[in-house]
Amino acid sequence: MLFFRHLFAAARLRFALVVLGVGCLLWTVLALPLGLVLPRRWGQWLGRWMATLGFRAYIWLLGAIGLGRFDITALDALRGAGPLILAVNHPGLLDALMVLSRLPNVTCIFKASLMRNPLWGAGARLAGYIRNDLFLGAVNLAVDELHHGSQLLLFPEGTRSDPMPLGEFQIGAAYVSYRSGVPIQTLIIEQDSRFLGKGWPWLKRPDMPMHFRIRLGQRFDPPTNPKAFTLTLHDYFKSEIAPLSGGPD
């Protein structure tokens, strides 16, 4: 009986990954031509709403098949709240999906390699997400998006948390806030699994259901000293985040 439970769990995980891949590929087929014909702002609006609807459906699916339980409705309080820099800890690859599934007017700073990825690239470009290969260029684009009313999703660690549960912070979030005059709203992701964190193999089966929660943290005014504030921000997250168990074998 235990063998069949493990087999069923492994099948659910693979099904979830296949659905994500197929869904992204189907959207790529549509996003590529839409990116060529739509005005930029119309394309951004459509791309961001499609990300919200698609990822919300995917989060629902993960709950329906028993892979995860998600308590992320606290994000709804930020919808329509105007420009904000959303600073979030980054324990795993589901983090951006969870945030985008609740907030439709968000732009992200993406790894440049993901912009060329056949699964994510076309949709990310249509939505007006920002590539991170040029620091000042990315900052300028981020400031412009904030001044046009968008919210900006940033992971201050720059990559998934390493070491867990929190890595070192980069200056980007503080510097964008300093340049734009837009406050930083912290979001705290809490979970009981290291699923798809740094070093987690894609097909490694976690204990199911996993539990994920996003809560609103402190909102900080724009800093006058981005370098000093980055240390303050890191200390704040460190005080809010509990250690995780369940690391990869």
C-alpha positions as CSV (number, residue, x, y, z in Angstrom):
1,M,0.0,0.0,0.0
2,L,2.8,2.4,0.8
3,F,4.4,1.7,-2.6
4,F,1.2,2.6,-4.4
5,R,0.9,5.8,-2.4
6,H,4.4,6.8,-3.3
7,L,3.7,5.9,-7.0
8,F,0.5,8.0,-7.0
9,A,2.3,11.0,-5.4
10,A,5.1,10.7,-8.0
11,A,2.5,10.6,-10.8
12,R,0.7,13.7,-9.4
13,L,4.0,15.6,-9.4
14,R,4.9,14.7,-13.0
15,F,1.3,15.6,-14.1
16,A,1.7,19.0,-12.5
17,L,5.0,19.7,-14.2
18,V,3.6,18.6,-17.6
19,V,0.6,20.8,-17.2
20,L,2.8,23.8,-16.5
21,G,5.0,23.1,-19.4
22,V,2.2,22.5,-21.9
23,G,0.3,25.6,-20.7
24,C,3.3,27.8,-21.1
25,L,4.0,26.5,-24.6
26,L,0.4,27.1,-25.7
27,W,0.5,30.6,-24.4
28,T,3.9,31.1,-26.2
29,V,2.2,30.2,-29.5
30,L,-0.3,33.0,-28.9
31,A,2.0,35.5,-27.2
32,L,4.6,35.6,-30.0
33,P,2.3,37.1,-32.7
34,L,0.4,39.2,-30.2
35,G,3.7,40.8,-29.2
36,L,4.3,41.8,-32.8
37,V,0.9,43.4,-33.5
38,L,-0.4,44.9,-30.2
39,P,0.6,48.3,-29.0
40,R,3.1,47.9,-26.1
41,R,0.7,49.0,-23.3
42,W,-2.1,46.8,-24.6
43,G,0.2,43.9,-24.8
44,Q,1.4,44.5,-21.3
45,W,-2.2,44.6,-19.9
46,L,-3.1,41.4,-21.8
47,G,0.1,39.6,-20.9
48,R,-0.2,40.4,-17.2
49,W,-3.9,39.4,-16.9
50,M,-3.2,36.2,-18.7
51,A,-0.4,35.5,-16.3
52,T,-2.7,36.1,-13.4
53,L,-5.5,33.9,-14.8
54,G,-3.2,31.1,-15.9
55,F,-1.2,30.9,-12.7
56,R,-4.4,31.2,-10.5
57,A,-5.8,28.2,-12.4
58,Y,-2.5,26.4,-11.9
59,I,-2.4,27.1,-8.2
60,W,-6.0,25.8,-8.0
61,L,-5.0,22.6,-9.8
62,L,-2.1,22.0,-7.4
63,G,-4.6,22.2,-4.6
64,A,-7.1,20.0,-6.4
65,I,-4.7,17.1,-6.9
66,G,-3.4,17.4,-3.3
67,L,0.1,18.6,-4.1
68,G,-0.2,21.8,-2.1
69,R,-2.4,23.9,0.1
70,F,-2.1,27.7,-0.6
71,D,-3.0,30.5,1.8
72,I,-2.2,33.5,-0.4
73,T,-5.4,35.6,-0.4
74,A,-3.7,38.3,1.8
75,L,-2.2,39.5,-1.5
76,D,-5.7,40.7,-2.6
77,A,-5.4,43.7,-0.3
78,L,-2.6,45.1,-2.6
79,R,-4.7,44.9,-5.8
80,G,-5.5,48.5,-6.7
81,A,-3.2,49.8,-4.0
82,G,-1.1,51.7,-6.6
83,P,2.6,51.5,-7.3
84,L,4.5,49.4,-4.8
85,I,7.8,47.5,-4.8
86,L,7.0,44.0,-3.6
87,A,10.0,42.6,-1.9
88,V,9.7,38.9,-1.3
89,N,11.9,36.1,0.0
90,H,12.5,33.4,-2.5
91,P,12.5,29.8,-1.2
92,G,11.3,28.1,-4.4
93,L,10.2,28.4,-8.0
94,L,6.5,28.7,-7.1
95,D,7.1,32.1,-5.5
96,A,6.5,34.3,-8.5
97,L,3.6,32.2,-9.7
98,M,1.8,32.7,-6.3
99,V,2.3,36.4,-6.3
100,L,1.3,36.9,-10.0
101,S,-1.8,34.7,-9.5
102,R,-3.4,37.3,-7.2
103,L,-2.0,40.6,-8.6
104,P,-2.6,41.5,-12.3
105,N,-0.7,44.7,-12.6
106,V,2.8,43.5,-11.7
107,T,6.0,43.6,-13.6
108,C,9.0,41.4,-12.7
109,I,12.7,41.7,-13.1
110,F,13.5,38.5,-14.9
111,K,16.7,36.7,-15.4
112,A,17.9,37.4,-19.0
113,S,18.2,33.7,-19.7
114,L,14.4,33.2,-18.9
115,M,13.6,35.9,-21.5
116,R,15.1,33.5,-24.1
117,N,13.4,30.4,-22.7
118,P,10.8,28.9,-25.0
119,L,8.5,28.3,-22.1
120,W,8.6,31.7,-20.5
121,G,10.2,34.2,-22.9
122,A,7.3,35.2,-25.2
123,G,4.8,35.7,-22.4
124,A,7.3,37.6,-20.3
125,R,8.2,40.0,-23.1
126,L,4.5,40.6,-23.9
127,A,3.8,41.4,-20.2
128,G,6.6,43.9,-20.2
129,Y,8.8,42.1,-17.7
130,I,12.3,43.5,-17.3
131,R,15.5,41.6,-18.0
132,N,18.2,41.8,-15.4
133,D,21.5,41.7,-17.4
134,L,22.1,45.5,-17.2
135,F,21.7,46.8,-13.7
136,L,21.1,50.5,-14.5
137,G,19.0,49.7,-17.6
138,A,16.8,47.4,-15.5
139,V,16.5,50.1,-12.8
140,N,15.5,52.8,-15.3
141,L,12.8,50.5,-16.8
142,A,11.6,49.6,-13.3
143,V,11.3,53.2,-12.3
144,D,9.4,54.0,-15.5
145,E,6.9,51.1,-14.9
146,L,6.3,52.3,-11.3
147,H,5.7,55.8,-12.5
148,H,3.1,54.4,-14.9
149,G,1.2,52.8,-12.1
150,S,2.6,49.3,-12.1
151,Q,3.7,47.3,-9.1
152,L,7.1,45.7,-9.2
153,L,8.0,42.2,-8.0
154,L,11.5,41.9,-6.7
155,F,13.4,39.1,-4.9
156,P,16.1,41.0,-2.9
157,E,18.2,37.8,-2.8
158,G,18.4,37.9,-6.6
159,T,18.0,34.1,-6.8
160,R,16.4,31.3,-4.8
161,S,17.4,31.4,-1.1
162,D,20.9,30.0,-0.6
163,P,21.5,29.1,2.1
164,M,18.0,28.4,3.3
165,P,16.0,30.0,4.6
166,L,17.5,33.3,3.5
167,G,20.4,34.3,1.5
168,E,22.3,37.6,1.2
169,F,20.4,40.6,-0.2
170,Q,21.4,42.7,-3.2
171,I,20.9,46.4,-3.4
172,G,18.4,46.4,-6.3
173,A,15.1,46.8,-4.3
174,A,16.5,49.6,-2.1
175,Y,18.0,51.4,-5.1
176,V,14.8,51.2,-7.2
177,S,12.8,52.6,-4.2
178,Y,15.4,55.4,-3.7
179,R,15.2,56.3,-7.4
180,S,11.5,56.1,-7.8
181,G,10.2,57.4,-4.4
182,V,7.9,54.3,-4.2
183,P,7.7,52.4,-0.9
184,I,8.7,48.8,-0.4
185,Q,6.0,46.4,0.7
186,T,7.5,43.2,2.1
187,L,5.8,39.9,1.5
188,I,6.7,36.9,3.7
189,I,6.5,33.5,2.1
190,E,6.2,30.6,4.6
191,Q,6.2,27.0,3.6
192,D,7.0,23.6,5.1
193,S,8.9,22.2,2.2
194,R,12.1,23.0,0.3
195,F,10.3,22.0,-3.0
196,L,12.1,23.5,-6.0
197,G,14.5,25.5,-3.9
198,K,18.2,25.6,-4.7
199,G,19.5,22.1,-5.3
200,W,16.1,20.5,-5.4
201,P,15.8,18.1,-8.3
202,W,12.7,18.7,-10.5
203,L,11.4,15.2,-10.2
204,K,12.2,14.7,-6.5
205,R,8.9,14.0,-4.7
206,P,8.1,16.2,-1.7
207,D,5.9,15.2,1.2
208,M,2.3,16.1,0.1
209,P,0.4,18.2,0.6
210,M,2.9,21.0,1.0
211,H,1.7,24.1,2.7
212,F,2.3,27.6,1.5
213,R,1.4,30.9,3.0
214,I,2.1,34.5,2.0
215,R,1.5,37.3,4.5
216,L,1.9,41.0,4.2
217,G,5.0,42.3,6.1
218,Q,6.1,45.8,7.0
219,R,5.9,48.6,4.4
220,F,9.0,50.7,4.3
221,D,9.3,54.3,3.1
222,P,11.8,55.0,0.3
223,P,15.3,55.0,1.8
224,T,17.8,57.8,1.7
225,N,20.8,55.4,1.9
226,P,20.1,52.3,-0.3
227,K,23.2,50.4,0.9
228,A,22.4,50.8,4.6
229,F,18.7,50.1,4.0
230,T,19.6,46.8,2.3
231,L,21.1,45.5,5.5
232,T,18.0,46.7,7.4
233,L,15.8,44.9,5.0
234,H,17.7,41.7,5.3
235,D,17.6,41.9,9.1
236,Y,13.9,42.4,9.0
237,F,13.3,39.3,6.8
238,K,15.6,37.3,8.9
239,S,13.6,38.1,12.0
240,E,10.4,37.1,10.2
241,I,11.3,33.8,8.6
242,A,11.6,30.5,10.4
243,P,14.1,27.8,9.4
244,L,12.8,25.1,7.0
245,S,13.2,21.4,7.3
246,G,12.9,18.8,4.5
247,G,16.0,19.5,2.5
248,P,17.1,17.4,-0.5
249,D,18.7,14.1,0.1
